Amino acid sequence: MPEATTTLAIAEAAGAKFGLVGYVVVLVIIGLGTAIYWMLARNQQRMSGADADGQIQALSVYKEMLKAEREARVAAETRADQFARELRDALQQLGELRGQLQAMTAELARVRQELELMRGQIDGNNHG
């Protein structure tokens, strides 16, 4: 039996042993094997292409998430800045009100002192 190293050599060996039917069966089997191998390889290529498409879609989603996060951060920083300004203004007004309250308290104390002096003068005039 000759040494079979190629597809045709295998087919010729099968044809020599089994006739035309053996030759055709070997070619059909090898053809089917080649077709299955080709389909599996093509499917693998599609899978890797799908993987790349999935990665691109994932990157797009991540990019949109990052953009939304950045916009939210900018909005939060803007609100924080506005809050800081409002807090600073409120503290400044509170300081001004405290100053006014201290001035009014001092004025009230001065008015009470004058009133006490007047009462003393009135009481001194009424007894004398």
C-alpha positions in Angstrom: 0.0 0.0 0.0 1.5 3.4 -1.0 2.3 5.9 1.7 -0.6 8.5 2.0 0.7 12.0 2.6 -1.9 14.2 0.8 -5.6 14.2 0.4 -5.4 12.9 -3.2 -3.0 10.2 -2.1 -5.5 9.1 0.6 -8.3 9.2 -1.9 -6.3 7.2 -4.5 -5.5 4.6 -1.8 -9.2 4.3 -0.9 -10.1 4.1 -4.6 -7.5 1.4 -5.1 -8.9 -0.7 -2.3 -12.7 0.1 -2.6 -13.0 1.4 -6.1 -14.8 4.6 -7.2 -17.0 4.5 -4.1 -14.0 4.5 -1.7 -12.4 7.4 -3.7 -15.7 9.5 -3.5 -16.3 8.7 0.2 -12.8 9.8 1.2 -13.2 13.0 -0.8 -16.6 13.7 0.7 -15.3 13.1 4.2 -12.3 15.3 3.7 -14.5 17.9 2.1 -16.9 17.9 5.0 -14.0 18.0 7.5 -12.6 21.0 5.6 -16.0 22.7 5.5 -16.5 22.2 9.2 -13.1 23.4 10.0 -13.6 26.5 7.8 -17.0 27.2 9.4 -15.5 26.9 12.9 -12.6 29.2 11.9 -15.1 31.7 10.4 -17.2 31.5 13.5 -14.1 32.2 15.6 -13.4 35.2 13.5 -17.0 36.4 13.9 -16.7 35.9 17.7 -13.5 37.9 17.8 -15.2 40.6 15.7 -18.2 40.5 18.0 -15.8 40.8 21.0 -14.2 43.8 19.4 -17.7 45.3 18.7 -18.7 44.6 22.3 -15.5 46.3 23.6 -16.2 49.3 21.4 -19.8 49.5 22.7 -18.5 49.1 26.3 -16.0 51.9 25.8 -18.8 54.0 24.4 -20.9 53.3 27.4 -18.0 54.0 29.8 -17.3 57.2 27.9 -20.9 58.4 28.3 -20.8 57.4 32.0 -17.6 59.4 32.5 -19.1 62.4 30.7 -22.2 62.3 32.9 -20.0 62.0 36.0 -17.9 65.0 35.0 -21.1 67.0 34.3 -22.5 66.0 37.7 -19.2 66.9 39.4 -19.1 70.3 37.7 -22.7 70.9 38.8 -21.9 69.8 42.4 -18.9 72.1 42.5 -21.0 75.0 41.2 -23.6 74.3 43.9 -20.8 74.1 46.5 -19.3 77.4 45.4 -22.8 79.0 45.5 -23.4 77.6 49.0 -20.0 78.9 50.1 -20.8 82.4 48.8 -24.2 82.4 50.5 -22.7 81.1 53.8 -20.0 83.8 53.7 -22.6 86.5 53.0 -24.8 85.1 55.8 -21.9 85.1 58.3 -21.0 88.6 57.3 -24.6 89.8 57.9 -24.6 87.9 61.2 -21.5 89.8 62.2 -23.0 93.1 61.2 -26.2 92.2 63.2 -24.1 91.3 66.3 -22.3 94.6 66.0 -25.6 96.5 65.7 -27.0 94.5 68.7 -23.9 95.4 70.8 -24.3 99.0 69.8 -28.1 98.9 70.7 -27.3 97.2 74.0 -24.7 99.9 74.8 -27.2 102.6 73.9 -29.9 100.9 76.0 -27.5 100.8 79.0 -26.7 104.5 78.5 -30.4 105.4 78.3 -31.1 103.3 81.4 -28.3 105.1 83.2 -29.7 108.5 82.2 -33.2 107.4 83.2 -31.9 106.3 86.6 -30.2 109.7 87.0 -33.4 111.5 86.1 -35.4 109.3 88.6 -32.8 110.2 91.2 -33.2 113.8 90.4 -37.0 113.6 90.4 -37.0 111.6 93.7 -34.6 114.2 95.2 -36.8 117.1 94.1 -39.9 115.4 95.5 -38.3 114.8 98.9 -36.9 118.3 99.2 
